[in-house]
Amino acid sequence: MPLYTSIYVAPPIPITGPNGKPAGTWSPIACTLIHTTQHAVLVDTPITKAQTDDLIRWIEQTLHPGARLQYIYITHGHGDHWFGINMLLRHFPGAKAIATPATIAHMKGQAAERATWESRFPGGQIDTTFVLAEPVDASGGFDIPGESDGSRIQFQVIEVGHSDTHDSTVLFVPDLKLVVAGDVAYGDVHQMLAEANTHALRMEWVRAIETVQALKPTPEIVVPGHMKVTEVPGAWHLENSKKYILDFDRLVESGQYTKAKDLVGKMKTLWPTRFNDGALIMGGISTLKVKEKELKAKGGKL
């Protein structure tokens, strides 16, 4: 039963700030194609039209002749993981985009922030004909045909709670011991902690990772949602992502860091090869603002 996994990494792209000036870089985005010689499942899409065009060409080059893209699974509601759905469905009209109901609700919220996304990526970079996913089967999974032996390849949707955002999921393929982790795990890219800006939320993210680590059979191939193109997928991304969160949390909760630049600087010494300082800076600023409010409520200050 030949079963293949291929990874497309959309390259980092520049972000425009509210003032119209350059405001950093959007991290690379991993899209995973799991396929037989006849059927395929894509997990997550890139963010821009140019990236999605490139992904479409890559899919055509990667699939066996005559193979059909059957599903596009979306791991969570952040727009950078699903804004390519419309273009993909136009090109692969037999495909179906699916996600959990909670992810679909999040997608609706992101679509409502169209103006924000267009300001970050101006000049028509994003396809704003937003197409939402349809709900995944209530059983919590789906399958595709195997080869001629009549087998079915099972895909398990695992809801893990809060990671770098709420209502996150991973897609588990037991036959491959494969987890496509979405933003539950990162590669050698700074993790976005702006939505995990309290101790409680960071510990939820840690528990989400541990939920994935506890799957049976134990995952051996783990694809992070954001990774460098040169990286290899593997289970170490789970442990590294957890350690990154715990390092950040330890520094914040120590009370020694009152300025984002100092917190960011220390994290960069601990994780010197990670890409995209901008993501770390956003997380540091958001976290210290929340920490200051917490301390003020208790009569203290940073």
N, C-alpha and C positions, 0 to 999 in steps of 0.2 A: 504493500500500500504506500506508494511514493507520496510523501507529504513534504512540502517545502516552505521555508520562511525566508523572506527577503525584507530588507529595511531600506527605506528611502529617508534621507535626512535633508529636510528643507534648510537651505543655508540661512545664517543670520542676516537680518535686514535692518536698515536704519529706521529709527522712530523720529517723528517730528513732534516738537513740544507745542503747547498752547500758543506760544508766541511766534510760531512758524519757523523756529530755528531747530537745528539738529538736537536731539535729546537722548542720544544713546542708541542702543542696539537691541533688537528683539532676538531672543535666543533661538538657536536651531531647533527644529521640530521633527521628531521621529514619526514616520508613518510606516506601519508594518503590514506586509502582504503575506497571508498564509494561504497556500494553494496546493491543489493537486494538479494533475495534467488537464483537468476539465472544469474545476470550480475554484473560486477564490473568495477570500474575505479580506477586506482592507480595514485596518484599525486607525482611526483618526485621519484628519486632512491637514494641510497647511493653512495659512491665513490669507495669502494674496493670490490674485489671479495668475500672476507670473509663476509663482511657486506651484500652483495647482496644475497649470499647463505642463510644467516640467514633470510633475508627478504622473500625469496622464500618459505622457510619452514613456516614462519609466515603466509604468504598469504594462503598457503594450509590448515593450521590449522584454519584460520579465516573464510574463505569462506564456505558457505553452500555446502553440497555434490552436485557435478555436476555443480556448478556455474562457469561461464566463465569470465576470465579477458578480457575485450573488448578493453579498452584504457589505455595507459600510458601517462598522460599529464605532460609536462615539463614546469615549471613556468618561468624559465629564463635560460640563457646560461652557468652559472658557472658549471664546470665539476663535482663538488661534488653533483649536483642534477640530473645528467643524465648518468654518466659513467656506470651505471648498466643496461642500456637498452639492450645491446647485450645478456647478460645472461638471462634477463627476457623474451626476445622474443624467445630465444632457448627453454626455459622451458614452456612458454605459447605461442605456435606458432600462435594461433588465435588472439592474441592481436595486437594492432596498436599503435605505439608511435607517438604522435602529439604535435605540438607546433606552436606558431606564426612564420611567416617568419623572423621577427627580432630576435627571440630567436634562430632559426635555423642558421642564419648568425653568431650569437655569438657562438653557439656550434662549428661551423666550425673553428672559431678563437681559441677556447680552444683546439680543437683537434690538431691544428697546433703546440701547445705548449706541445706536448707529452713529450719531454725530460725534461721539467720543472716538470711536474706531476710525471714522473718516478723517478726523483731525490728526490722529496718530500716523495714518497712512494715506495722505492726501493724493489728489490727482487720479482718482479712480483706481487705486491699487487693489481695493477690496470689491468683490462681487457682493453688492448689498441687496441682491434678490435672495434674501435669506430663506433657505429651505430647512425646516426642522426635521429631525428624525421621527420615526414612528416608534411606538412602544415595543420593546422586546417582549417575547412571549412570557406569560406569567410564570412559567416554569423556571425562569431565571437562566435561560440559555437558548441555544439554537444549534443547528448542525448543517453540514453539507455532505453530499454523497462522497463516499470513498471511491476507489477504482472499481473494477468490474466484479469484485467479490461481494458486492451488495452491502458493504459496511457503511457506517455513518461516522463522520468525524465530529466529535462533540466540542462545543465551545461553551464554557461556563462563565456567566456574568457574576462577578464577585463584588458586592457592594461593601465598601470598607469605611464609609463615613468621611470625615474631614481629612484632607491632605493639604495641598496648597490652596484648596478651595473646598467648599462643602459638597456633599453628595457625590464623592468620587467613587469610581469603580476601576477594576482591572478585568482583563479578559484572560481566562485560563484555558489552555489547551492541554489536557492531561496526556494525550498521546505523544506530545512533544516535550512534556514537562516545561512548557513555555508559558510565561506570563507577559502580556503586553500591559505595562504598568501605568500608562498615562502619566499624570503628574504625581502619582504616589511615589515614584522613584525618579531620580535625576541621574544623569551621567556626570561627566566632569564639567558641569555647568552650575553656576551659583543658583541655589534654590530660591524660589520666590516665597518669601515669608510674610509678605504684606497682608495676606488674609489669614495667616497663622501668627497673629501679633500678640497673643497672650500665652502665658504658660499652659493654660488648659488646652488651647487649640493646638499648641505644639505637641503636647502629650497625646492628643487625639491622632495627630499625624504619625507619631511613633507607633501607636497601637494599630493604625491602618497598615503600616509596613509589617508589623509582627503578624497580622492576620494573613498577609500574603506569604510570609515565611512559613506559616503553619500549614499551608495547603498540602494535600497529599494527592498524587506523589509530589515530593518536594521539588519546587521549581529549580531548574538548572539554567534555563535560558530566560533572562529577564531583560526586556526592552524598555529603557527609560523614555519618558515623554519628551525630554530635552537632553540631547547628547551631542557630542562632537562627531563629525562624520567619520573620524578615524577610530572611534571606539568600537569595542566588541561587546555584544550583549552578554550579561552574565548575572548570577545571583549576588555577586559582590555589590552590585548597584543598590540593592536593598539595604545591606549593612552600612555601606558608605553614606547613603542618604539619611539613615537613622543617626549615625554618628554626627553628621553635619548639623542636624536639628538639635541634638543634645549639646553640642559645642556652643551653638548660638544661644540656646536657652541658658546654659551655665553662665555665659558671659553677661547676658541680660540680667539674670536673677542675682548675680553677684553684687549689683549696685555700683560697680566700679566704672561703668561706662554711661556717661550722661550725654555724650555727643555722638551722633551717628558716624561721623568720620573716624572716631576712635574705635567704635565697635566694628566698623567695616575694616579698618586697618588691621585689627587683631584677627578677624576672621580670614583675611587674606594671607596672614602669616601662617595660619593653621591649614588653609586650603589654597596654596599658592598657584596651582595649575588650573583652577576652575575658571571657566569663561564667563564673561559678561558681568562686570562689576555693577552695572546699573541695576540689575535685579537685586543684588545684595544691598545696594544703597537704599532702594525703595523699601525693602523689608526692614532695614535698620531704622529709617526715619519713622515708618508706621509704628513699629514696635516701641520705640522710645516715647513717641507721643502717647500711646496707650499707657505705658508704664508711668509716665508723669501724671496722667489723670488718675491712675490707681493710687499713687502716692499722695496726691493732693486730697483725694477723698478720705485718706487716712490721717490727714494733717501733716504730711511730710512733703518732701520735694526731692527731685533728682539733684 
